[in-house]
Amino acid sequence: MTEPLVRVDDLKMHFPIYTGVFRRHTGDVKAVDGVSFSIQPGETLGLVGESGCGKSTVGRALLRLYEPTAGRVVIEGEDIATLDPEALRRKRPTMQMVFQDPQASLNPRMTLSAIIAEPMVEHTSLTAEERQARVFELMDAVGLNRRFANRYPHEFSGGQRQRIGIARALALNPKFIICDEPIAALDVSIQAQVVNLLEDLQDKLGLTYLFISHDLSMVRHIADRVAVMYLGRIAELSPRDALYAQPLHPYAEALLSAVNEPDPNRARRERIILKGDVPSPANPPKGCSFCTRCPKVFARCRVERPELAEVQPGRFVACHLYTPDAGQTGASGVPEHNQQGASS
């Protein structure tokens, strides 16, 4: 294994809660509460989970669009969280983001050409002619007609606007791109085109992606590994094929049971309907964050928070079903096959 391009250690992003006339601090919304992972050069890590689990907050904290509460974010050997403003500005070309809503992320008063050229104006010394040549090069790369260079965002379709966002992200030749639900606002027929474009660009330019999405079918198509988030923490981190074939964490199992199986010859998973609501990130459960909805919960889950640990080669799970002493903690409600899986 090469040195990871991106390494995240115990990342936390807490938003303070203030109440009353005197703005008294009464607690925190723990949107991200101790997330760790790494991404190898040229790899795509998928980050999935229900709405509100903290996926987009992780992406924004990685680029310091939000200032992390705690933790380390190391990109190319530099801890982004400790850089001063000027050093962070110099680091910006290395890491870029494609935002979820292409309508909201583009300045409606700027032309396509000006939008794509803006990062070059800020971070390079290219002349106007060189910038325009680079704009045309990027438009070609993402499949936009050069005749559209002087049009405004409202004159484009949703898919075309997302291509503009991708071209802008590529303007400074980044190594790492965070794709924050880049297909969520698009028609189904356009989603595959955008995902295929991202894959083609990755192959040509050697890009590294963090692909954030709630579309598990698309994540299966593009990701090399997948991290499943629940209530601000990673529940499972596994290679894509292993996760989709046999999820280990009960939450990942429930999440993947909702995915339509495209292969008619493969048995369809039994649909798992979780009971109850997602707890508030301002007041998470004392033990495992999933214990209030888990069908396999036992006593230990309610008092002790499980840590993300490697239970099989390359597979990491935060679940007491897979701790060495799971069978010795009164886990009478744990199915036998899960206890066997924990010891394998």
GITAVEN-V192770 format. One record per pair of residues at least 24 apart in sequence whose C-alpha atoms are under 10 Angstrom apart, sorted by the first residue. I is the first residue (numbers start at 0). J is the second residue. D is the distance in Angstrom with one decimal. If there is no record, write none. Layout:
BEGIN
i: <I;I>
j: <J;J>
d: <D;D>
END
This chain:
BEGIN
i: <0;1;1;2;2;2;2;2;2;3;3;3;3;3;3;3;3;3;3;3;4;4;4;4;4;4;4;4;4;4;4;4;4;5;5;5;5;5;5;5;5;5;5;5;5;5;5;5;5;5;6;6;6;6;6;6;6;6;6;6;6;6;6;6;7;7;7;7;7;7;7;7;7;7;7;7;7;7;8;8;8;8;8;8;8;8;8;8;9;9;9;9;9;9;9;9;9;10;10;10;10;10;10;10;10;10;10;10;10;10;10;10;11;11;11;11;11;11;11;11;11;11;11;11;12;12;12;12;12;12;12;12;12;12;12;12;13;13;13;13;13;13;13;13;14;14;14;15;16;26;26;27;27;27;28;28;28;28;28;28;29;29;29;29;29;29;29;29;29;29;30;30;30;30;30;30;30;30;30;30;31;31;31;31;31;31;31;31;31;31;31;31;31;31;32;32;32;32;32;32;32;32;32;33;33;33;33;33;33;33;34;34;34;34;34;34;34;34;35;35;35;35;35;35;35;36;36;36;36;36;37;37;37;38;38;38;38;38;38;38;39;39;40;40;40;40;40;40;40;41;41;41;41;41;41;41;41;41;41;42;42;42;42;42;42;42;42;42;42;42;43;43;43;43;43;43;43;43;43;43;43;43;43;43;43;43;44;44;44;44;44;44;44;44;44;44;44;44;44;44;44;44;44;45;45;45;45;45;45;45;45;45;45;45;45;45;45;45;45;45;45;45;45;45;46;46;46;46;46;46;46;46;46;46;46;46;46;46;46;46;46;46;47;47;47;47;47;47;47;47;47;47;47;47;47;47;47;47;48;48;48;48;48;48;48;48;48;48;48;48;48;48;48;48;49;49;49;49;49;49;49;49;49;50;50;50;50;51;51;51;51;51;51;51;52;52;52;52;52;52;52;52;52;53;53;53;53;53;53;53;54;54;54;54;54;54;54;54;54;54;54;54;54;54;55;55;55;55;55;55;55;55;56;56;57;57;57;57;58;58;58;58;58;58;58;58;59;59;59;61;61;62;62;62;62;62;62;62;62;63;63;74;74;75;75;88;88;89;90;91;91;91;91;92;92;92;92;92;92;92;92;92;92;92;92;93;93;93;93;93;93;93;94;94;94;94;94;94;94;94;94;94;94;95;95;95;95;95;95;95;95;95;95;95;95;95;95;96;96;96;96;96;96;96;96;96;96;96;96;96;96;97;97;97;97;97;97;97;97;97;97;97;97;97;97;97;97;98;98;98;98;98;98;98;98;98;98;99;99;99;99;99;99;99;99;99;99;99;99;100;100;100;100;100;100;100;100;100;100;100;101;101;101;101;101;101;101;101;101;101;101;101;101;101;101;102;102;102;102;102;102;102;102;102;103;103;104;104;104;104;105;105;105;105;105;105;105;105;106;106;106;107;107;107;107;108;108;108;109;109;109;109;110;110;110;110;110;110;110;111;111;111;111;111;111;111;111;111;111;111;111;111;111;111;112;112;112;112;112;112;112;112;112;113;113;113;113;113;114;114;114;114;114;114;114;115;115;115;115;115;115;115;115;115;115;116;116;116;116;117;117;118;118;118;118;118;119;119;119;122;123;130;133;133;134;134;134;135;136;136;137;137;137;137;137;137;137;137;138;138;138;138;138;139;140;140;140;140;140;140;140;141;141;141;141;141;141;141;141;142;142;156;157;157;157;157;157;158;158;158;158;158;158;158;158;158;159;159;161;161;162;162;162;165;165;165;165;169;169;169;172;172;173;173;173;173;174;174;174;174;174;174;175;175;175;175;175;176;176;176;176;176;176;177;177;177;177;177;178;178;178;178;178;179;179;179;179;180;180;180;180;180;181;181;181;182;182;182;182;182;183;183;183;190;191;191;194;194;194;195;195;197;198;213;214;215;215;215;215;215;215;216;216;216;216;216;216;219;224;224;226;226;226;227;227;227;229;229;229;230;230;230;230;230;230;230;230;231;231;231;232;232;232;232;233;233;233;233;233;234;234;234;234;234;234;234;234;234;234;234;235;235;235;235;235;235;235;235;236;236;236;236;236;236;236;236;237;237;237;237;237;237;237;238;238;238;238;241;241;242;246;246;247;247;247;247;247;247;247;247;247;247;247;248;248;248;248;248;248;248;248;248;249;249;249;249;249;249;249;249;249;250;250;250;250;250;250;251;253;253;287;287;287;289;290;294;294;295;295;295;295;295;295;295;296;296;296;296;296;297;297;297;297;297;297;297;298;298;298;298;298;299;299;299;299;300;300;310;310;310;310;311;311;311;311>
j: <39;39;40;37;38;39;40;75;76;36;37;38;39;40;41;42;73;74;75;76;37;38;39;40;41;42;73;74;75;76;174;175;207;36;37;38;39;40;61;72;73;74;75;76;77;78;175;207;208;209;35;36;37;38;39;61;71;72;73;74;75;76;77;78;33;34;35;36;37;38;57;61;70;71;72;73;74;78;33;34;35;36;37;69;70;71;72;73;33;34;35;36;69;70;71;72;232;34;35;36;57;60;61;67;68;69;70;71;72;80;231;232;35;56;57;60;66;67;68;69;70;71;231;232;53;56;57;59;60;65;66;67;68;69;70;231;56;66;67;68;69;231;280;281;67;68;281;281;281;281;282;280;281;282;231;279;280;281;282;283;53;68;230;231;232;279;280;281;282;283;54;55;56;57;230;231;232;279;280;281;55;56;57;60;67;68;69;228;229;230;231;232;233;280;57;68;69;70;230;231;232;233;280;69;70;231;232;233;306;307;70;71;228;231;232;233;234;307;70;71;72;232;233;236;307;72;226;233;236;315;72;73;74;74;175;207;208;209;223;224;207;208;75;174;175;205;206;207;208;174;175;201;202;204;205;206;207;208;223;175;201;205;206;207;208;209;221;222;223;224;175;176;177;198;201;206;207;208;209;210;218;221;222;223;224;225;177;207;208;209;210;211;218;221;222;223;224;225;226;236;237;238;239;178;208;209;210;211;212;213;215;217;218;219;221;222;223;224;225;226;227;236;238;239;178;179;180;209;210;211;212;213;215;218;222;224;225;226;227;228;233;236;180;210;211;212;213;214;215;218;225;226;227;228;229;233;251;254;211;212;213;214;215;226;227;228;229;230;231;233;234;250;251;254;212;213;214;227;228;229;230;254;277;212;213;229;230;228;229;230;231;277;279;280;227;228;229;230;231;232;233;277;280;228;229;230;231;232;233;280;179;180;210;211;212;213;226;227;228;229;230;231;232;233;98;99;177;178;179;180;211;212;179;231;177;179;211;231;96;176;177;178;179;209;210;211;96;177;179;94;177;87;90;91;94;95;96;176;177;87;91;174;175;174;175;121;122;122;173;118;122;171;173;118;119;122;123;168;169;170;171;172;173;174;175;169;171;172;173;174;175;176;168;169;171;172;173;174;175;176;177;207;208;165;167;168;169;170;171;172;173;174;175;176;177;178;208;164;165;167;168;169;173;175;176;177;178;179;181;208;209;161;162;163;164;165;166;167;168;169;176;177;178;179;180;181;210;161;164;165;168;177;178;179;180;181;182;161;164;178;179;180;181;182;183;184;185;211;212;157;160;161;164;179;180;181;182;183;184;185;152;156;157;158;159;160;161;162;163;164;165;181;182;184;185;152;153;155;156;157;160;161;164;184;152;160;152;160;161;164;151;152;153;160;161;163;164;167;151;152;153;151;152;153;154;151;152;153;149;150;151;152;147;148;149;150;151;152;153;138;145;147;148;149;150;151;152;154;155;160;163;164;166;167;138;145;147;148;149;150;151;163;167;148;149;150;151;167;148;151;152;163;164;166;167;148;163;164;165;166;167;168;169;170;171;166;167;170;171;167;170;167;168;169;170;171;167;170;171;171;171;170;170;171;166;167;170;166;166;170;162;163;165;166;167;168;169;170;162;163;165;166;167;166;165;166;169;196;199;200;203;165;166;169;193;196;197;199;200;166;196;185;182;184;185;186;189;182;184;185;186;188;189;190;192;193;189;193;185;193;193;196;197;193;196;197;200;200;204;206;204;206;204;205;206;207;201;204;205;206;207;208;205;206;207;208;209;201;206;207;208;209;210;207;208;209;210;211;208;209;210;211;212;209;210;211;212;210;211;212;213;214;210;211;212;211;212;213;214;217;212;213;214;217;217;220;218;220;221;220;221;221;222;254;258;243;254;255;257;258;259;243;255;258;259;260;261;243;313;314;251;315;316;251;254;316;277;288;289;277;278;279;280;283;284;288;289;280;283;288;288;306;307;317;306;307;315;316;317;287;288;289;305;306;307;308;315;316;317;318;307;308;309;314;315;316;317;318;307;308;309;313;314;315;316;317;309;311;312;313;314;315;316;312;313;314;315;313;314;314;314;316;310;314;315;316;317;318;320;321;337;340;341;293;315;316;317;318;319;320;321;337;289;292;293;294;295;296;318;320;337;289;290;292;293;294;318;316;293;294;317;318;319;318;318;332;333;320;330;331;332;333;334;337;320;330;331;332;333;325;328;329;330;331;332;333;328;329;330;331;332;325;328;329;330;328;330;340;341;342;343;340;341;342;343>
d: <8.2;7.1;7.9;9.5;9.1;7.0;8.1;8.8;9.0;9.8;6.1;5.5;4.4;6.4;9.9;9.6;9.1;8.3;7.8;8.8;7.6;6.0;5.4;5.3;8.7;9.3;8.0;5.7;5.3;7.7;8.6;8.1;8.1;8.3;5.4;5.1;6.9;8.1;9.4;7.3;5.7;4.6;6.7;8.2;9.5;9.8;8.3;9.0;9.9;9.7;7.6;6.0;4.2;6.5;8.8;9.8;7.9;5.9;5.1;6.6;8.8;8.7;9.8;9.1;9.6;7.2;4.9;5.2;6.0;8.9;9.9;8.2;7.5;5.7;4.7;6.3;8.7;9.4;7.7;6.6;4.5;6.8;8.5;9.2;5.6;5.1;6.6;8.4;4.2;4.9;5.1;8.7;7.3;4.8;6.8;9.0;9.7;4.9;6.5;9.5;8.0;8.4;8.7;7.1;7.7;5.8;4.1;6.2;7.5;10.0;9.9;9.5;9.6;9.7;8.5;8.6;9.7;6.1;5.4;5.0;6.1;9.2;8.5;9.4;9.0;7.6;7.9;9.9;7.3;8.1;7.8;5.1;4.9;7.0;8.9;8.8;10.0;9.7;7.8;6.0;8.8;9.8;9.3;9.1;9.8;8.5;9.0;9.2;8.5;7.1;8.7;8.2;5.6;8.4;9.9;8.1;5.3;4.1;7.7;9.2;8.9;9.8;8.3;6.8;9.7;8.9;5.1;5.9;8.3;8.2;8.9;9.7;7.1;8.6;7.2;5.2;8.8;9.6;6.1;8.2;9.8;7.1;6.7;9.3;9.2;9.2;9.9;9.6;9.6;7.6;4.1;6.4;9.4;8.8;9.9;9.4;9.1;9.8;8.2;5.2;5.8;9.2;9.2;8.5;7.7;7.5;6.2;8.3;9.7;9.9;8.5;9.9;9.1;7.6;5.7;6.2;9.8;9.2;8.9;9.0;9.3;8.8;7.8;9.9;8.6;9.8;8.5;9.0;8.3;10.0;9.6;9.2;9.8;9.6;9.6;7.7;8.2;8.0;9.9;9.1;7.5;9.5;9.8;8.2;8.5;7.8;7.4;5.7;8.9;8.6;8.8;7.2;8.2;9.0;5.4;5.3;4.5;7.6;9.8;9.7;8.9;8.9;7.7;5.2;6.4;8.5;9.9;7.8;6.4;8.2;9.8;9.7;9.8;9.4;9.1;8.7;5.9;4.6;5.8;6.7;9.5;7.1;4.9;5.4;6.8;8.6;9.8;8.5;6.3;5.0;6.0;8.4;8.9;8.8;5.5;6.0;5.1;5.6;7.2;9.5;9.8;9.2;9.1;9.6;8.3;6.1;4.7;5.9;7.4;9.7;9.1;9.5;6.0;8.3;7.9;5.3;7.5;6.2;4.5;6.0;8.3;9.5;9.9;8.6;10.0;9.5;9.7;7.1;6.1;4.7;6.3;8.2;9.6;8.2;9.0;8.8;5.9;4.9;6.1;7.1;9.1;9.2;9.7;8.6;6.2;5.4;5.3;7.8;7.2;8.0;7.3;6.3;5.1;6.1;8.9;9.5;9.5;9.4;9.0;7.7;5.9;9.1;8.9;8.6;5.7;5.0;6.2;8.9;9.8;9.3;9.6;9.3;8.6;7.8;9.2;6.6;9.9;9.3;7.8;7.2;8.8;8.5;9.3;9.4;7.5;9.5;9.7;9.9;8.7;7.5;8.5;9.1;9.7;9.0;9.6;6.3;5.2;4.6;5.4;8.0;9.6;9.0;8.6;7.5;7.8;6.8;5.1;8.0;9.8;9.5;8.3;9.3;9.8;6.5;8.0;9.2;9.9;9.3;7.2;9.1;9.5;7.8;9.4;9.8;9.6;9.3;9.6;9.4;6.2;8.1;7.0;8.9;9.6;9.0;10.0;9.8;9.4;8.7;8.4;9.8;6.5;8.3;7.0;7.9;9.2;7.9;8.6;8.6;8.8;9.4;8.9;9.3;9.9;8.2;7.2;7.8;8.3;9.8;8.7;8.9;10.0;9.8;8.7;9.4;9.8;9.8;8.5;7.9;9.9;9.8;8.7;8.9;8.5;8.4;9.4;7.5;9.7;9.0;9.1;8.5;5.3;7.0;5.6;8.4;9.3;9.9;7.6;7.2;4.3;5.4;6.3;8.5;8.6;9.6;9.1;9.0;5.5;6.3;4.8;5.7;7.8;9.6;9.9;9.5;9.0;5.5;7.8;9.5;8.8;9.3;6.5;8.4;6.5;4.9;6.4;8.8;9.9;8.7;8.3;9.2;6.2;9.4;9.8;8.5;5.3;4.6;5.9;7.2;9.6;9.6;9.4;8.0;9.5;9.7;6.0;6.0;9.3;8.5;6.5;9.6;7.2;6.2;4.8;6.1;8.3;6.4;9.7;8.4;7.5;8.9;9.7;8.3;6.5;5.2;7.0;6.0;9.4;8.6;9.7;7.7;5.3;4.9;4.6;7.0;6.6;6.8;9.5;9.4;9.4;8.7;9.1;8.0;9.5;9.1;8.4;7.3;8.6;7.9;6.1;8.9;8.9;9.7;6.8;8.3;8.8;5.5;5.1;8.6;8.2;6.6;9.6;8.1;9.5;7.9;9.2;7.3;7.8;9.5;9.4;7.3;6.9;8.2;9.6;9.3;9.8;10.0;10.0;9.2;9.2;7.7;9.4;6.8;9.5;8.0;9.3;8.4;7.4;9.7;8.7;7.5;9.9;6.4;5.7;6.9;9.9;7.1;8.3;9.6;8.8;8.5;6.3;7.8;9.0;6.9;5.2;5.3;4.6;7.0;9.9;9.4;9.9;7.3;5.3;6.0;5.9;5.9;6.8;10.0;9.7;9.1;7.1;9.7;9.9;9.4;9.0;9.3;8.4;4.9;6.2;8.1;9.1;9.3;9.6;8.4;8.3;9.9;9.6;9.8;9.7;9.4;9.4;8.0;8.6;9.2;6.8;9.5;7.2;8.0;9.2;6.4;4.5;8.2;8.8;6.7;9.9;9.5;7.4;7.3;9.6;8.1;8.8;7.3;8.5;9.5;6.7;6.9;9.4;6.8;6.7;7.9;8.3;9.5;7.8;10.0;8.2;8.8;7.8;10.0;9.4;9.6;9.8;9.0;9.1;5.6;8.2;9.9;7.5;7.2;8.4;7.8;9.7;6.6;9.5;9.3;9.8;7.8;9.6;8.9;9.5;7.9;10.0;7.4;6.4;9.8;9.1;7.0;8.9;9.6;8.4;9.6;8.7;9.4;9.6;7.6;6.2;8.2;8.6;8.6;8.9;6.4;8.1;9.7;6.1;7.9;8.5;7.4;9.4;9.4;8.7;7.9;7.5;8.8;9.7;9.3;9.4;8.4;9.9;9.4;9.6;9.7;8.5;9.2;9.2;9.7;7.5;9.0;9.7;8.4;7.4;5.3;6.1;8.7;9.4;6.1;4.8;5.9;7.9;10.0;7.3;6.3;5.1;6.6;8.5;8.5;5.7;4.8;6.2;7.6;6.9;6.1;4.9;5.9;8.4;8.1;6.5;5.0;6.9;7.2;5.2;4.7;7.5;8.6;8.3;8.0;7.8;9.8;8.1;9.9;8.8;9.1;7.6;8.2;8.0;8.5;7.9;9.5;9.4;8.5;7.2;9.3;8.4;8.7;9.7;9.9;8.9;9.5;8.7;7.5;9.0;6.8;9.5;10.0;9.5;6.8;8.0;9.1;9.5;7.8;9.6;9.7;9.5;9.2;9.8;6.5;9.0;9.6;8.9;7.5;7.4;7.7;7.7;8.1;6.4;7.9;10.0;6.6;8.0;7.5;9.6;8.8;8.2;9.7;9.2;9.0;9.3;7.4;9.2;8.1;7.3;9.8;9.2;8.9;9.3;9.0;7.2;10.0;8.3;5.8;5.1;7.4;7.5;9.1;9.6;7.6;5.6;4.4;6.3;8.6;8.6;9.5;9.0;8.2;5.9;5.0;6.5;9.1;9.5;9.3;9.2;6.3;4.5;6.3;8.3;9.8;7.0;7.0;9.7;9.6;8.4;8.6;9.9;9.7;9.5;8.9;9.1;7.2;9.6;8.8;9.2;8.8;8.4;8.4;9.1;9.8;9.5;6.4;7.4;6.5;9.6;8.5;9.0;9.7;8.8;9.7;6.7;7.6;7.4;9.4;8.4;9.4;9.9;7.4;10.0;8.8;7.2;9.3;9.9;9.9;9.4;9.8;8.6;7.8;8.6;9.3;9.9;8.8;9.1;8.5;8.9;9.5;6.2;5.7;7.6;9.5;8.9;8.1;9.6;7.1;7.5;9.7;8.4;7.2;5.4;7.3;6.3;7.4;7.5;6.9;7.1;9.3;9.4;8.8;6.7;7.9;8.0;9.9;9.5;8.9;7.0;8.2;7.9;9.3;8.8;9.4;7.4>
END
